[in-house]
Amino acid sequence: MGNKSRVEVLVAAVQQDGEILYKDMRLNTDAVIAIQGENYKYEEKTINGKQVKIIETSDRGVGKNRNISLLNAGSEFLLFSDEDIVYHDDYEKKIVESFERHPDADILLFCLNFPDRPKNEKKVDIKKERRAFVFNTMRYGTPNCAIRRESLLKANLWFSLLYGGGAPYASGEDSLFFREALKKKLKIYTVPCVIADMKQKESSWFHGYNDKYFRDKGVLAANLFPVLYCFFIFVFSWKAAKKAEGYSFFGIWGLMNAGAREYKGRTGR
């Protein structure tokens, strides 16, 4: 076995062959591949001199899957990933150099390419290196994120089991992860550096605009912004009404507020 990588990639996958996936994603560092499958199985393999842990469980929920990978990670820097990412050959070098350039950073957010998307479709671009806070971290997904393992352990930081593919509510585990990191005084920076391409695939949670989608967004709003959730719901409803066919501003606003009431009733807040 070769030297341990400074960067370890934590992959959340569904019904995949771990060894084939490692190669398809063009990984060249250590990795933990957590697979939502049908059995409970743990394997350690050496692929191209790198240690790859493949963990299959019958548990469901992307948050649970990411937490499983975190429990089995051991490198200095951890890079979150999904099965539809293809990495550039120098991703480890870029990540390590970026952390060395920002010794106070706990989390770095990197760029991803979306080669299969139409050119006129809006993409999330990072223009410069700077601190990120609650509202601007909401633009990014978990696969943009690399974190110092030591910072994660000290902050006791984990993913919510309520949100994301396979969980009760559709999405938002990444935004909550960033919010919790900031609440625990971790420093987040954006880095205008592309480390991978994301392939176009069917979403595990978005199946078009429907009542559940908007109620779930209301649940997330009340969780993310306990004081300002009404403002978030107003702005989101106004924007969504322009593109959600069959839904008016007041229809969306009502569904999101119903979701917010559900969250507050569930938590007693």
Disulfide bonds with the S-S distance in Angstrom:
none
